[in-house]
Amino acid sequence: MIPGESQHNQSNDSSCKAGETDSDMQLAYDFYLEDDRQKEISELKYLVNSLELILNNVYSGIIFCDRKCNIVFMNHVYAELLGVDRNEAVGKSIYEFFPDSRLPSVLRSGKAELGQQCSLRGEIPFLVNRLPIKRGNETIGIILQSIFKDYASFKELVARLNLLETKVKSYKRELNSLLSARYSFDDIVGESSTIREAKRLCAKYASTDAPILILGATGTGKELFAHAIHTESKRANAPFVCVNCAAIPKDLLESELFGYAPGAFTGAQQKGKAGKIEMAHRGTLFLDEMGDLPLNAQAKLLRVLEGKVLERVGDLKPIAVDFRLVAATNKDLRGMISRNEFREELFYRLNTMTVSVPPLSERKGDIPLLISYFLSAMGKSRIRCTAGAMEILQRYPWPGNVRELKNVIERAVSLIDRDMIDVEHLPSEIITLQYDIKRGQGDSGKLLSKQLFRCEYHILVEALKLTKGNMSKTARILGVSRSTFYEKCKKHNLLSYNWGSNC
């Protein structure tokens, strides 16, 4: 071997081996690179297929358009809606399906349009979302999304919404009816001087914001006056809230008036509840049967009237309120004050403006007008009263006032066979009382009510029992002359009784 040859050959062998190694490494690198590319392509295909699968199975229809409004993708929901092959639709202009499409406007503005109405081929109304696709600040495409899968679903939802809207309107009407005054001064029937004066006073009071106290016996129509006051006031368009203090249990009345906080007591609503005073904000609060309001509620109401703020039961948060108070009662509030049953300071707060509604016995001339009004309200305006029946009705004392008269007329209408109310159609106690009263026409020449007639009878009987029938002594005890006492005994058929001694 030539010296150095071995080294040269070894060097060539090494270089060959090195070359072979680099080539193998390149091939291996290319193999792995291709493998990664295949994996990426597979993953990309998987993602594309998954995305297409998702878009084809969503409830709503979806269309992708490029910046030229050409369709890039359409899912099968929209294809079914349009009645086309979704693959054939790709590449076509959106105008082929929606001639008046607003997609160009959305592309220019870059602002989404949600819940907009459109039409399929100009025929079927639909609701859609138009959503711009952005890359940075540039709009590169747009999505058209139908909100409903099909027109039937759309119609069904519209029908449900219309039904719901109808119910809401009905509930609002009922609520407004409950919180609105139903009567005006025109509904208070009567031409007597007493009723005209009461209406005149209330009309003047209505223009103020001060509390009003309406006094009168049961059945005189105090609530009608309260309604009319609200109707004539500047608060006429605001709520009119009525509370009958006698109809609500006393342990619940305070929470009804002032409301309560969440969890204020056992059985309370979780969200709490607004009271009647809050409901009357900017309107009128009518407290009927005010005399039945408990003392603790009276004190709390007085604070509200003075401070115009209230606190719900179980809460310390003050709530500003603005309302006008109208109260009514058939009780003697001054007498209740003396018995510590009514707060004096609240009485003077209410007594600023007072009106007394006259009983029917003080305005019997209004009875024919009232009867005509009741018959018209019942749709029986053709019905008339005979002269005999009208005379009895006008002579009856009417302890139940207008309410009793209305009930008597309603009863009579149900009994008549023709368009005429006669004596036989009136309650027996009214007819009987007329004869009792006629028997009672004596020294004064004035008619006595049934109650006074019976009361006089019992007083005479007890006095005669006490004196054992001594006429002179009984007359002195009662403070009348013997002749007057004799006439009264004769009127009540008491002269034939044996009282234990000679009279």
C-alpha positions as CSV (number, residue, x, y, z in Angstrom):
1,M,0.0,0.0,0.0
2,I,1.3,3.4,-1.0
3,P,1.8,5.6,2.0
4,G,-1.0,8.0,2.3
5,E,-3.3,6.0,0.1
6,S,-4.9,4.4,2.9
7,Q,-5.7,7.8,4.4
8,H,-7.0,9.1,1.2
9,N,-9.3,6.1,0.7
10,Q,-10.4,6.4,4.2
11,S,-11.2,10.1,3.7
12,N,-13.2,9.3,0.5
13,D,-15.1,6.6,2.4
14,S,-15.9,9.0,5.2
15,S,-17.2,11.6,2.8
16,C,-19.3,9.0,1.0
17,K,-20.7,7.8,4.3
18,A,-21.4,11.4,5.3
19,G,-23.2,12.1,2.0
20,E,-25.3,9.1,2.4
21,T,-26.2,10.1,5.9
22,D,-27.3,13.6,4.8
23,S,-29.5,12.2,2.1
24,D,-31.1,9.7,4.5
25,M,-31.8,12.5,7.0
26,Q,-33.4,14.7,4.3
27,L,-35.6,11.8,3.2
28,A,-36.6,11.1,6.8
29,Y,-37.3,14.8,7.4
30,D,-39.4,15.0,4.2
31,F,-41.3,11.9,5.4
32,Y,-42.1,13.3,8.7
33,L,-43.0,16.7,7.2
34,E,-45.4,15.1,4.8
35,D,-46.8,13.1,7.7
36,D,-47.4,16.3,9.7
37,R,-49.1,17.9,6.7
38,Q,-51.4,15.0,6.3
39,K,-52.3,15.2,9.9
40,E,-53.0,18.9,9.6
41,I,-55.1,18.3,6.5
42,S,-56.9,15.5,8.3
43,E,-57.5,17.6,11.3
44,L,-58.6,20.5,9.1
45,K,-61.0,18.3,7.2
46,Y,-62.3,17.0,10.5
47,L,-62.9,20.5,11.8
48,V,-64.6,21.5,8.5
49,N,-66.8,18.4,8.6
50,S,-67.6,19.0,12.2
51,L,-68.4,22.6,11.6
52,E,-70.6,21.7,8.7
53,L,-72.3,19.0,10.8
54,I,-73.0,21.5,13.5
55,L,-74.3,24.1,11.1
56,N,-76.6,21.6,9.4
57,N,-78.1,20.5,12.7
58,V,-78.7,23.8,14.4
59,Y,-82.4,24.8,14.8
60,S,-82.2,27.9,12.5
61,G,-81.2,28.3,8.9
62,I,-77.7,29.7,8.1
63,I,-76.2,31.2,5.0
64,F,-72.6,32.5,4.6
65,C,-72.0,35.1,1.9
66,D,-68.8,36.8,0.8
67,R,-68.3,40.5,0.4
68,K,-69.9,40.3,-3.0
69,C,-73.1,38.7,-1.5
70,N,-72.4,35.4,-3.2
71,I,-73.4,32.3,-1.2
72,V,-70.4,30.4,0.2
73,F,-72.3,28.0,2.5
74,M,-75.9,27.1,3.1
75,N,-77.1,24.6,5.7
76,H,-79.9,22.1,5.0
77,V,-82.4,24.0,7.1
78,Y,-82.3,27.1,4.8
79,A,-82.1,24.8,1.8
80,E,-85.4,23.2,2.9
81,L,-87.0,26.6,3.5
82,L,-85.9,27.7,0.0
83,G,-86.7,24.4,-1.7
84,V,-83.2,24.1,-3.3
85,D,-80.2,21.9,-3.3
86,R,-77.8,23.6,-1.0
87,N,-74.7,22.4,-3.0
88,E,-76.1,24.0,-6.1
89,A,-76.9,27.2,-4.2
90,V,-73.2,27.7,-3.4
91,G,-71.7,30.4,-5.7
92,K,-75.1,32.0,-6.5
93,S,-76.0,35.5,-5.5
94,I,-78.3,36.0,-2.5
95,Y,-80.5,38.1,-4.7
96,E,-81.8,35.0,-6.5
97,F,-83.5,34.1,-3.2
98,F,-84.0,37.4,-1.6
99,P,-84.5,40.1,-4.3
100,D,-84.7,42.9,-1.8
101,S,-81.9,41.7,0.5
102,R,-80.4,44.2,2.9
103,L,-77.1,42.3,3.1
104,P,-75.2,45.0,1.1
105,S,-76.4,47.7,3.6
106,V,-75.1,45.6,6.5
107,L,-71.8,45.0,4.6
108,R,-71.3,48.8,4.2
109,S,-72.3,49.7,7.8
110,G,-70.7,46.7,9.5
111,K,-73.5,46.8,12.0
112,A,-75.7,43.7,12.8
113,E,-79.5,43.8,12.3
114,L,-81.3,41.5,14.7
115,G,-84.9,40.2,14.5
116,Q,-85.7,41.9,11.2
117,Q,-88.6,40.9,9.0
118,C,-88.0,39.7,5.5
119,S,-89.7,37.5,2.9
120,L,-88.8,34.2,1.2
121,R,-89.1,34.9,-2.5
122,G,-91.3,37.8,-1.6
123,E,-94.1,35.6,-0.3
124,I,-93.5,34.1,3.2
125,P,-92.8,36.6,6.0
126,F,-89.9,35.7,8.2
127,L,-87.6,37.0,10.9
128,V,-83.8,36.9,10.4
129,N,-80.5,38.1,11.9
130,R,-78.0,39.7,9.6
131,L,-74.5,39.4,11.2
132,P,-71.3,40.9,9.6
133,I,-68.1,38.8,9.7
134,K,-65.1,40.9,10.5
135,R,-61.3,40.5,10.2
136,G,-60.0,43.4,12.3
137,N,-62.0,46.4,11.2
138,E,-62.7,45.0,7.7
139,T,-66.0,43.3,6.9
140,I,-65.2,40.2,4.8
141,G,-68.5,38.5,4.7
142,I,-71.9,38.1,6.3
143,I,-74.2,35.5,7.9
144,L,-77.9,35.4,7.3
145,Q,-79.6,33.5,10.1
146,S,-83.3,32.6,10.2
147,I,-84.7,32.7,13.8
148,F,-87.2,30.0,13.1
149,K,-86.7,26.5,11.6
150,D,-89.9,26.7,9.6
151,Y,-92.9,28.9,8.9
152,A,-95.2,26.8,11.0
153,S,-93.0,27.4,14.1
154,F,-93.1,31.1,13.3
155,K,-96.9,31.1,13.0
156,E,-97.2,29.1,16.2
157,L,-95.1,31.6,18.1
158,V,-96.9,34.6,16.7
159,A,-100.2,33.0,17.7
160,R,-98.9,32.4,21.2
161,L,-97.5,36.0,21.4
162,N,-100.9,37.4,20.2
163,L,-102.7,35.3,22.8
164,L,-100.3,36.4,25.5
165,E,-100.7,40.1,24.4
166,T,-104.5,39.7,24.5
167,K,-104.3,38.3,28.0
168,V,-102.0,41.0,29.2
169,K,-104.3,43.7,27.8
170,S,-107.2,42.0,29.5
171,Y,-105.4,41.9,32.8
172,K,-104.4,45.6,32.4
173,R,-108.1,46.5,31.7
174,E,-109.2,44.6,34.8
175,L,-106.5,46.2,36.9
176,N,-107.3,49.7,35.6
177,S,-111.0,49.0,36.3
178,L,-110.2,47.9,39.8
179,L,-108.0,51.0,40.4
180,S,-110.3,53.5,38.7
181,A,-113.3,55.5,39.8
182,R,-116.5,54.2,38.3
183,Y,-118.9,57.0,39.2
184,S,-119.2,60.8,38.8
185,F,-121.5,63.4,40.3
186,D,-124.0,62.6,37.5
187,D,-124.4,59.1,38.9
188,I,-125.6,60.6,42.2
189,V,-129.4,60.8,41.7
190,G,-131.4,63.4,43.4
191,E,-132.9,66.9,43.2
192,S,-133.6,67.6,46.8
193,S,-131.8,70.5,48.5
194,T,-129.9,68.3,50.9
195,I,-128.3,66.1,48.1
196,R,-127.6,69.1,45.9
197,E,-125.8,70.8,48.8
198,A,-123.7,67.6,49.5
199,K,-122.7,67.4,45.8
200,R,-121.8,71.2,45.7
201,L,-119.5,70.8,48.7
202,C,-117.8,67.7,47.4
203,A,-117.2,69.4,44.0
204,K,-115.4,72.2,45.8
205,Y,-113.4,69.9,47.9
206,A,-112.4,67.8,44.9
207,S,-110.2,70.7,43.6
208,T,-108.0,70.6,46.7
209,D,-105.6,68.0,48.0
210,A,-106.7,68.0,51.6
211,P,-108.2,64.9,53.2
212,I,-112.0,64.6,53.1
213,L,-114.3,63.0,55.6
214,I,-117.7,61.7,54.4
215,L,-120.3,61.1,57.1
216,G,-123.6,59.3,56.7
217,A,-125.6,56.3,57.6
218,T,-125.2,52.9,56.0
219,G,-126.5,52.7,52.4
220,T,-126.6,56.5,51.8
221,G,-124.1,56.3,48.9
222,K,-120.9,57.5,50.6
223,E,-118.7,55.5,48.2
224,L,-120.4,57.1,45.2
225,F,-119.3,60.5,46.6
226,A,-115.7,59.3,47.0
227,H,-115.6,58.1,43.4
228,A,-117.0,61.3,42.2
229,I,-114.5,63.4,44.2
230,H,-111.6,61.5,42.6
231,T,-113.2,61.8,39.1
232,E,-113.4,65.6,39.5
233,S,-109.9,66.0,41.0
234,K,-106.6,66.6,39.3
235,R,-105.7,63.0,40.2
236,A,-108.5,61.6,38.0
237,N,-106.1,59.7,35.7
238,A,-104.2,58.2,38.6
239,P,-105.2,55.1,40.7
240,F,-108.3,55.1,42.9
241,V,-107.8,52.5,45.6
242,C,-110.7,51.4,47.9
243,V,-110.2,49.7,51.2
244,N,-113.1,48.6,53.4
245,C,-111.6,48.7,56.9
246,A,-114.4,46.7,58.3
247,A,-114.0,43.8,55.8
248,I,-110.3,43.1,56.6
249,P,-109.3,41.3,59.8
250,K,-107.6,43.8,62.2
251,D,-104.4,41.7,62.4
252,L,-104.0,41.9,58.6
253,L,-105.2,45.5,58.0
254,E,-101.9,47.1,58.8
255,S,-100.0,44.9,56.3
256,E,-102.7,45.5,53.7
257,L,-102.5,49.2,54.1
258,F,-98.7,49.7,54.4
259,G,-97.4,46.5,52.8
260,Y,-94.7,44.3,54.2
261,A,-91.0,43.4,53.6
262,P,-89.8,39.9,52.5
263,G,-90.1,37.5,55.4
264,A,-91.9,40.0,57.7
265,F,-94.1,37.3,59.2
266,T,-95.1,33.7,58.7
267,G,-96.9,33.2,55.4
268,A,-95.5,36.5,53.9
269,Q,-94.6,36.5,50.2
270,Q,-90.9,36.0,49.6
271,K,-90.6,39.2,47.6
272,G,-92.7,41.2,50.0
273,K,-95.8,43.1,49.0
274,A,-96.8,46.7,48.3
275,G,-99.6,48.1,50.4
276,K,-102.8,49.9,49.3
277,I,-101.2,53.3,50.1
278,E,-98.3,52.6,47.7
279,M,-100.8,51.5,45.1
280,A,-102.6,54.8,45.5
281,H,-99.4,56.8,44.7
282,R,-100.3,60.0,42.8
283,G,-103.9,59.0,43.1
284,T,-106.7,58.7,45.8
285,L,-106.9,56.3,48.7
286,F,-110.5,55.7,49.9
287,L,-110.9,54.3,53.4
288,D,-114.4,53.1,53.9
289,E,-115.7,52.4,57.4
290,M,-112.8,54.5,58.8
291,G,-114.1,54.0,62.4
292,D,-113.0,50.3,62.2
293,L,-109.4,51.2,61.7
294,P,-107.3,49.9,64.7
295,L,-105.5,52.5,66.9
296,N,-102.0,51.3,66.0
297,A,-102.9,51.6,62.3
298,Q,-104.4,55.1,63.0
299,A,-101.1,56.3,64.5
300,K,-99.1,55.0,61.5
301,L,-101.5,56.5,59.0
302,L,-101.2,59.9,60.7
303,R,-97.4,59.8,60.4
304,V,-97.8,58.9,56.7
305,L,-100.2,61.8,56.2
306,E,-97.9,64.3,57.9
307,G,-94.5,63.1,56.4
308,K,-95.6,61.7,53.0
309,V,-93.4,58.6,53.6
310,L,-94.2,55.1,54.9
311,E,-92.4,52.1,56.1
312,R,-93.6,48.6,55.2
313,V,-94.2,46.2,58.0
314,G,-90.9,44.6,59.0
315,D,-88.8,47.2,57.1
316,L,-87.0,50.4,58.0
317,K,-86.6,51.7,54.5
318,P,-88.8,54.8,53.9
319,I,-90.9,55.0,50.8
320,A,-92.1,58.3,49.5
321,V,-95.8,58.4,48.7
322,D,-98.1,61.1,47.3
323,F,-101.8,60.4,47.6
324,R,-105.1,62.1,48.5
325,L,-107.1,60.5,51.4
326,V,-110.9,60.3,51.4
327,A,-112.4,58.6,54.4
328,A,-116.0,57.6,55.2
329,T,-117.8,56.4,58.3
330,N,-121.2,55.9,59.7
331,K,-119.9,56.1,63.3
332,D,-119.8,59.0,65.7
333,L,-116.0,59.6,65.7
334,R,-116.3,62.3,68.5
335,G,-117.9,59.7,70.7
336,M,-115.2,57.2,69.9
337,I,-112.6,59.8,70.9
338,S,-114.1,60.1,74.3
339,R,-114.0,56.3,74.6
340,N,-110.4,56.2,73.5
341,E,-111.4,54.3,70.4
342,F,-110.2,56.9,67.8
343,R,-107.2,59.1,67.9
344,E,-108.1,62.8,68.4
345,E,-105.2,64.1,66.3
346,L,-106.2,61.9,63.3
347,F,-109.8,63.1,63.6
348,Y,-108.8,66.8,63.4
349,R,-106.6,65.9,60.5
350,L,-109.6,64.4,58.7
351,N,-112.2,66.9,59.9
352,T,-110.7,69.7,57.8
353,M,-113.2,69.1,55.0
354,T,-116.4,67.2,56.0
355,V,-119.6,66.4,54.1
356,S,-122.7,64.7,55.4
357,V,-124.6,62.5,53.0
358,P,-128.4,62.8,53.9
359,P,-130.4,59.7,54.6
360,L,-133.2,58.7,52.3
361,S,-135.8,59.6,54.9
362,E,-134.7,63.3,54.6
363,R,-135.1,63.3,50.8
364,K,-138.1,61.2,50.0
365,G,-138.9,63.4,47.1
366,D,-136.0,61.7,45.3
367,I,-137.5,58.2,45.6
368,P,-139.3,58.3,42.2
369,L,-136.1,59.5,40.5
370,L,-134.1,56.8,42.2
371,I,-136.6,54.1,41.2
372,S,-136.5,55.2,37.6
373,Y,-132.7,55.2,37.7
374,F,-132.6,51.6,39.1
375,L,-135.1,50.3,36.6
376,S,-133.1,51.9,33.7
377,A,-129.9,50.3,35.0
378,M,-131.6,46.9,35.0
379,G,-132.8,47.4,31.5
380,K,-136.4,47.6,32.7
381,S,-137.2,51.3,32.0
382,R,-140.6,50.4,30.7
383,I,-141.7,49.2,34.2
384,R,-143.8,51.7,36.3
385,C,-145.0,51.8,39.9
386,T,-148.7,52.1,40.7
387,A,-149.9,55.1,42.7
388,G,-150.5,52.9,45.7
389,A,-147.1,51.3,45.6
390,M,-145.4,54.7,45.2
391,E,-147.3,56.1,48.1
392,I,-146.2,53.3,50.4
393,L,-142.6,53.5,49.2
394,Q,-142.5,57.3,49.9
395,R,-144.0,56.9,53.4
396,Y,-141.6,54.1,54.5
397,P,-138.8,55.4,56.7
398,W,-136.0,53.5,54.8
399,P,-133.6,52.6,57.6
400,G,-131.4,50.9,55.0
401,N,-131.5,54.1,52.9
402,V,-130.8,54.0,49.1
403,R,-129.3,50.5,49.2
404,E,-132.5,49.1,50.8
405,L,-134.7,50.9,48.2
406,K,-132.6,49.4,45.4
407,N,-133.0,45.9,46.9
408,V,-136.7,46.3,47.2
409,I,-137.1,47.4,43.5
410,E,-134.9,44.5,42.3
411,R,-137.1,42.1,44.4
412,A,-140.3,43.6,43.0
413,V,-139.1,43.3,39.4
414,S,-138.5,39.6,39.8
415,L,-142.1,39.1,41.1
416,I,-144.2,41.1,38.6
417,D,-146.1,39.5,35.7
418,R,-146.5,42.7,33.7
419,D,-144.8,46.0,33.5
420,M,-146.2,47.4,36.7
421,I,-145.0,47.3,40.3
422,D,-148.0,47.1,42.7
423,V,-148.5,47.0,46.4
424,E,-148.5,43.1,46.4
425,H,-145.0,43.1,45.0
426,L,-143.5,45.0,48.0
427,P,-142.1,43.2,51.0
428,S,-144.7,42.4,53.7
429,E,-142.8,44.3,56.4
430,I,-143.0,47.6,54.5
431,I,-146.8,47.1,53.9
432,T,-147.4,46.1,57.5
433,L,-145.5,49.1,58.8
434,Q,-147.8,51.5,56.8
435,Y,-150.8,50.2,58.7
436,D,-148.9,50.4,62.0
437,I,-148.0,54.0,61.3
438,K,-151.5,54.9,60.3
439,R,-152.7,53.6,63.7
440,G,-150.0,55.8,65.2
441,Q,-151.3,59.1,63.8
442,G,-152.3,60.8,67.1
443,D,-151.8,63.9,69.0
444,S,-148.9,65.3,66.9
445,G,-150.3,64.3,63.5
446,K,-146.8,63.2,62.4
447,L,-145.8,59.7,61.2
448,L,-143.6,57.6,63.4
449,S,-141.0,55.3,62.2
450,K,-141.3,51.6,63.0
451,Q,-138.5,51.8,65.5
452,L,-139.9,54.8,67.4
453,F,-143.4,53.2,67.4
454,R,-142.1,50.0,69.0
455,C,-139.8,51.8,71.4
456,E,-142.7,53.9,72.6
457,Y,-144.8,50.8,73.2
458,H,-142.1,49.1,75.3
459,I,-141.6,52.3,77.4
460,L,-145.3,52.5,78.2
461,V,-145.5,48.9,79.1
462,E,-142.5,49.0,81.4
463,A,-143.8,52.2,83.1
464,L,-147.3,50.7,83.6
465,K,-145.8,47.5,85.1
466,L,-143.8,49.7,87.5
467,T,-146.8,51.6,88.7
468,K,-149.1,48.6,88.5
469,G,-151.4,50.5,86.1
470,N,-151.6,53.8,87.9
471,M,-152.3,56.2,85.0
472,S,-151.6,59.4,86.9
473,K,-148.4,58.2,88.4
474,T,-147.2,56.8,85.1
475,A,-147.9,60.0,83.3
476,R,-145.9,62.0,85.9
477,I,-143.0,59.5,85.6
478,L,-143.0,59.9,81.8
479,G,-143.4,63.7,82.0
480,V,-146.6,64.0,80.0
481,S,-150.2,65.0,80.8
482,R,-152.7,62.4,81.8
483,S,-154.8,63.0,78.7
484,T,-151.7,62.6,76.4
485,F,-150.7,59.5,78.2
486,Y,-154.2,58.2,77.9
487,E,-154.2,58.8,74.1
488,K,-150.9,57.0,73.8
489,C,-152.2,54.0,75.7
490,K,-155.3,53.9,73.5
491,K,-153.1,54.0,70.4
492,H,-151.1,51.0,71.5
493,N,-154.3,49.1,72.8
494,L,-153.0,49.1,76.4
495,L,-156.2,50.2,78.2
496,S,-157.7,46.7,78.3
497,Y,-154.8,45.2,80.3
498,N,-155.0,44.4,84.0
499,W,-151.8,45.8,85.6
500,G,-152.6,44.7,89.2
501,S,-154.7,47.6,90.4
502,N,-157.4,49.9,89.3
503,C,-156.4,52.6,86.8
